[in-house]
Amino acid sequence: MNRFCPLLMPSPATGLCLSASRFRAFSSSCIASGFPRRPARFALGAAFSVPSLKETTTMKQFAVKACIASASILLSLGVQANDKIVLLTSWYAQAEQGGFYQAKAKGIYAENGLDVEIRMGGPQVNGMQLLLSKQADVIINYDLQVLASVQQGLPVVAIGAPFQGDPQGMLTHADVTSLDGLKDKKILVSTSGQTTWWPWLKGKYGFSDAQARPYTFNLQPFFADPNTAQQGYPTSELFQAQKAGEKANFFLFADAGYPPYGSTLVTRQDVIASRPEVLQRFVKASMQGWKSYLAEPAAANELIKHDNPSMNDELLAWGVAKLKEYRLVEGGDAQTQGIGTMTDARWQATRDFMVKANLLSADADWKKAYDTRFVRDLKVLPAAADVAAQ
């Protein structure tokens, strides 16, 4: 029938895909044009049969109905909306979320049958609350909060770890050459830091709460006092210090053994139960996005600047450079198991630290906090490891 209904021919680029708009346009054109027109039959150059007006009208109506029916079948087979995922980040758009923006900008999500909406987090956004209220399908969160939430009976599960280490660290003046050198320093600690990295740092290096001062996300106290150190990220506070002309050092906690992953992807148990295959595609595409972003970040950076106009090319370039320098995405187990991987051993190390620091009950069912099935066999290897494997 397609040779009589050319608009029903499969598109070379899309196979059986027939858009709804094309279907409506075709249906209208069939009726408006009187398609199909049945020609007179010829034999040996002479007409031998000309259909009657009634016969022509009847066949015309039949053909139009048949064409529309065929188009409806093709529409149901070929036009399937991509699966929607709402991803809520942990902060304003920046290089630390570049892999997700890259997967969107480069069409990696779309190639995997996904329609991903990226929503920005921020200081006034409670990601866990929005996840539990089903206003987001996946959020970027922290291992410690996931474990604490599971202890409270909340149905949240980590499904992937784009960062093999938490990007949190310590910004110091030039005279400090290691974390050991902070024993006589004042240390600026945020409210959230008091229940995350600060207990670990105290336990490892013997610091005391008497050293702690509030950190208000303002670097002026650090600039004004050479006897002060403060928490920070290599992609943010270190950049600000360099721009201000301050000679500063930075020490990543993960390099000293701080166990949590970073930028952990977290969803709900009901999403895993009802859409496991969609989540699998989402995790895979996201990790492919991270690999692509570290290789060539331009496409994602344009989307990041659109969502967060305060971002600029210089800061984004700095952020990407630091992600590479500290091997946050491609280091650790990702070198052999692929970007986004998680292991039982790492989660247990985080659990053990939390129990020791009285942040988690010893009898908490901590294994409910994560599910490795979505990253176990991905093998999205970093570029260098991928070349070596080949």
C-alpha positions in Angstrom: 0.0 0.0 0.0 2.9 2.4 0.6 3.5 2.8 -3.1 0.0 4.3 -3.4 0.4 6.3 -0.1 3.9 7.8 -0.4 3.6 9.8 2.9 3.4 6.4 4.7 6.8 5.4 3.4 9.2 4.9 6.3 11.7 7.8 6.6 15.2 6.8 5.8 16.4 8.5 9.0 13.8 7.3 11.4 12.6 3.9 10.1 9.0 3.5 11.1 8.9 6.8 13.0 5.9 9.0 11.8 5.3 12.2 13.8 1.9 13.1 15.0 2.1 16.3 13.0 3.0 14.5 9.8 0.1 12.1 10.4 -2.4 14.9 10.8 -1.1 16.7 7.7 -1.2 13.5 5.7 -4.8 12.7 6.7 -5.9 16.2 5.8 -4.1 16.1 2.5 -5.8 12.8 1.6 -9.2 14.2 2.1 -8.5 17.6 0.6 -6.9 16.3 -2.6 -9.4 13.5 -3.2 -6.6 10.9 -3.1 -6.4 8.4 -4.6 -7.5 9.1 -8.1 -8.2 5.9 -10.0 -7.0 6.2 -13.7 -8.8 4.8 -16.7 -7.5 1.4 -17.7 -5.8 1.0 -21.0 -5.2 -2.0 -23.2 -3.1 -1.9 -26.3 -3.3 1.9 -26.2 -7.1 2.1 -26.0 -9.3 2.8 -23.0 -11.6 -0.1 -22.3 -13.1 0.8 -18.9 -13.9 4.0 -17.1 -15.3 3.7 -13.6 -18.6 5.2 -12.7 -18.9 8.2 -10.3 -20.3 6.1 -7.6 -17.5 3.5 -7.9 -14.9 6.2 -7.8 -16.4 7.8 -4.7 -16.7 4.4 -2.9 -13.1 3.4 -3.7 -11.8 6.9 -2.8 -13.4 6.6 0.7 -12.1 3.1 1.2 -8.5 4.2 0.2 -8.5 7.2 2.5 -9.7 5.1 5.5 -7.1 2.4 4.7 -4.3 5.0 4.5 -5.4 6.6 7.8 -5.5 3.2 9.5 -2.1 2.3 8.3 -0.7 5.6 9.5 -2.2 5.0 12.9 -0.5 1.7 13.1 2.8 3.2 12.1 2.3 6.0 14.6 1.8 3.6 17.4 4.9 1.6 16.4 7.3 4.4 15.6 6.4 7.4 17.7 7.2 6.6 21.3 8.0 9.4 23.6 11.4 9.2 25.3 11.2 8.1 29.0 11.2 11.2 31.2 13.7 11.6 34.1 13.9 14.6 36.3 17.4 15.1 37.7 17.9 17.5 40.5 21.5 18.6 41.1 23.0 19.6 44.5 24.0 23.2 43.5 23.8 25.8 40.8 25.0 24.6 37.4 28.8 24.3 37.3 31.6 22.0 36.1 30.9 19.5 38.9 27.6 18.6 37.0 29.2 18.8 33.6 28.8 15.2 32.6 25.0 15.4 33.0 24.8 18.6 30.9 27.1 17.0 28.3 24.8 13.9 28.0 21.9 16.3 27.3 23.8 18.7 25.0 25.4 15.9 22.9 22.2 13.9 22.6 23.5 11.0 24.6 20.3 10.9 26.7 18.1 11.1 23.6 20.1 8.3 21.9 19.3 6.1 24.9 15.6 6.9 24.7 15.6 9.4 27.5 14.1 12.9 28.0 16.1 14.2 31.0 15.2 17.5 32.6 18.1 18.9 34.7 16.9 21.1 37.6 19.4 23.1 39.6 19.8 22.7 43.3 21.0 25.5 45.6 21.3 26.6 49.3 17.5 26.8 49.7 16.7 23.5 47.9 16.1 20.4 49.9 16.9 17.7 47.4 16.0 14.7 49.6 12.6 16.3 50.4 11.9 16.8 46.7 12.9 13.3 45.9 10.7 11.8 48.5 7.7 14.0 47.4 8.2 12.7 43.9 9.1 16.0 42.4 12.4 14.5 41.2 13.3 11.0 40.0 17.0 11.2 40.7 19.0 13.6 42.8 22.7 14.3 43.3 23.4 13.7 47.0 25.9 12.6 49.6 26.6 9.1 50.9 26.3 10.2 54.5 22.9 11.6 54.1 21.7 8.5 52.2 22.9 6.3 55.0 21.3 8.5 57.7 18.0 8.6 55.7 17.9 4.8 55.4 18.4 4.6 59.1 15.3 6.7 59.5 13.4 4.3 57.2 13.2 6.5 54.2 13.0 4.7 50.8 16.1 6.1 49.1 18.9 4.3 47.3 22.2 5.3 45.7 22.6 3.9 42.2 25.9 5.4 40.9 28.9 7.5 41.9 30.2 9.8 39.2 32.9 11.1 41.6 35.2 8.4 43.1 36.0 10.7 45.9 34.3 13.6 47.7 35.6 16.9 46.3 35.7 18.4 49.8 39.0 19.5 51.1 41.0 22.1 53.1 42.2 25.4 51.8 45.3 26.7 53.7 47.9 29.4 53.5 51.2 28.6 51.9 53.0 27.8 55.1 50.9 24.6 55.6 52.3 21.7 53.7 50.0 18.9 54.8 46.8 18.3 56.8 49.0 17.4 59.8 50.1 21.1 59.9 46.7 22.3 61.1 47.0 21.4 64.7 47.6 25.0 65.8 45.3 26.6 63.3 41.8 27.9 63.4 39.6 25.9 61.0 36.4 27.3 59.4 33.7 24.6 59.3 30.2 24.9 57.9 27.1 23.6 59.7 26.9 20.6 57.3 30.6 20.0 57.8 30.1 19.5 61.5 28.3 16.3 60.8 30.3 15.0 57.8 34.0 15.5 57.2 34.9 17.4 60.5 34.4 14.3 62.8 36.6 12.3 60.4 39.3 15.0 60.3 39.3 15.3 64.1 39.5 11.5 64.5 42.3 11.1 62.0 44.6 14.0 63.0 43.7 14.7 66.6 42.1 18.1 66.1 39.7 19.5 68.6 36.4 21.4 68.5 38.1 24.4 70.1 39.8 25.0 66.7 36.6 25.1 64.8 35.0 28.4 63.7 31.8 28.9 61.6 32.3 29.0 57.9 29.8 31.3 56.2 31.0 30.7 52.6 32.9 34.0 52.6 36.6 33.9 52.1 37.4 37.3 53.7 38.1 35.8 57.2 40.6 33.4 55.5 42.3 36.2 53.6 42.5 38.4 56.7 44.1 35.8 59.1 47.2 33.8 58.1 46.5 31.5 61.1 43.2 30.3 59.6 42.4 27.4 57.3 39.0 26.6 55.8 36.9 24.0 54.0 36.5 24.3 50.3 36.4 22.7 46.8 39.3 22.8 44.4 36.9 24.0 41.7 35.6 26.9 43.7 37.3 28.3 46.8 40.8 27.6 45.5 39.9 29.4 42.3 38.7 32.5 44.3 41.9 32.5 46.4 44.1 32.4 43.2 42.1 35.2 41.7 42.6 37.3 44.8 46.3 36.8 44.6 46.5 34.6 47.7 49.2 31.9 47.8 47.2 29.0 49.0 47.4 25.2 49.2 44.6 22.7 48.9 44.4 19.2 50.4 41.7 16.8 49.2 40.2 14.8 52.0 39.7 11.8 49.8 43.5 11.6 49.2 43.9 11.2 52.9 41.3 8.4 53.1 38.0 10.2 53.6 35.7 7.3 52.3 32.5 8.7 50.8 31.9 9.0 47.1 31.0 12.3 45.6 28.0 13.5 43.5 26.2 10.3 44.2 23.1 9.6 42.2 20.1 8.8 44.5 16.6 7.6 43.7 13.6 6.0 45.4 12.8 2.3 45.9 9.6 2.7 43.9 11.4 4.1 40.9 13.8 1.1 41.0 10.8 -1.3 41.3 8.8 0.2 38.5 11.5 1.6 36.0 14.7 -0.4 36.5 15.5 -0.5 32.8 15.0 3.3 32.4 17.3 3.9 35.4 19.9 1.6 33.8 19.8 3.6 30.6 20.0 6.8 32.6 23.1 5.8 34.6 24.8 4.5 31.5 24.2 7.7 29.5 25.2 9.8 32.4 28.6 8.1 32.7 29.1 8.3 29.0 28.4 12.0 29.4 31.1 12.4 32.0 33.6 10.6 29.7 32.7 13.0 26.9 32.7 16.1 29.1 36.3 15.5 30.3 37.4 15.0 26.7 35.6 18.1 25.2 33.4 20.1 27.5 32.3 22.9 25.2 28.8 21.7 24.5 27.9 21.2 28.2 29.5 24.4 29.2 27.1 26.3 27.0 24.1 24.8 28.7 25.7 25.4 32.1 26.1 29.1 31.3 22.6 29.3 30.1 21.2 27.8 33.4 23.7 29.7 35.6 24.7 33.1 34.0 27.2 33.7 36.8 29.4 31.0 35.3 32.0 32.0 32.8 34.5 30.2 30.5 37.5 30.8 32.8 35.8 29.3 35.9 34.5 26.4 33.9 37.9 25.7 32.4 39.4 25.8 35.9 36.8 23.4 37.2 37.4 20.8 34.4 41.1 21.1 35.0 40.7 20.4 38.7 38.4 17.5 38.1 41.2 16.0 36.0 44.0 16.9 38.3 42.4 15.3 41.3 41.0 12.4 39.2 37.6 12.8 40.9 35.8 11.1 38.0 38.4 8.8 36.5 40.5 7.8 39.5 40.1 5.0 42.1 38.0 1.9 41.0 36.8 3.8 37.9 40.2 3.1 36.3 39.3 -0.6 36.0 35.6 -0.9 36.6 34.4 2.2 34.8 33.1 5.7 35.6 30.3 5.7 38.2 31.3 2.4 39.8 30.5 1.7 43.5 31.8 -1.2 45.7 30.6 -2.8 48.9 34.0 -2.2 50.4 33.7 1.6 50.0 30.2 1.8 51.3 31.2 -0.3 54.3 34.2 2.0 55.0 31.8 5.0 55.0 29.4 3.1 57.3 32.2 2.2 59.7 33.4 5.8 59.9 29.9 7.0 60.6 29.4 4.5 63.3 32.7 5.4 64.9 31.8 9.1 64.8 28.3 8.4 66.3 26.7 9.5 63.1 25.0 6.2 62.4 23.7 3.4 64.6 25.7 0.2 64.5 22.6 -1.9 63.7 21.4 0.3 60.8 20.7 -1.8 57.7 23.3 0.1 55.7 23.3 -2.2 52.7 19.8 -0.9 51.8 21.4 2.5 51.0 22.9 1.5 47.7 22.4 -0.8 44.7 25.3 -1.7 42.5 23.4 -3.4 39.7 23.2 -0.2 37.7 27.0 0.3 37.5 28.2 -3.3 37.9 28.6 -4.1 34.2 28.7 -0.6 32.6 32.5 -0.5 32.0 32.5 3.1 30.8 36.2 3.2 31.1 38.2 6.5 31.3 39.8 7.5 28.0 43.3 6.3 29.0 42.1 3.0 30.4 39.9 2.5 27.3 42.8 2.9 24.9 44.9 0.5 27.0 42.2 -2.1 27.0 41.8 -1.9 23.3 
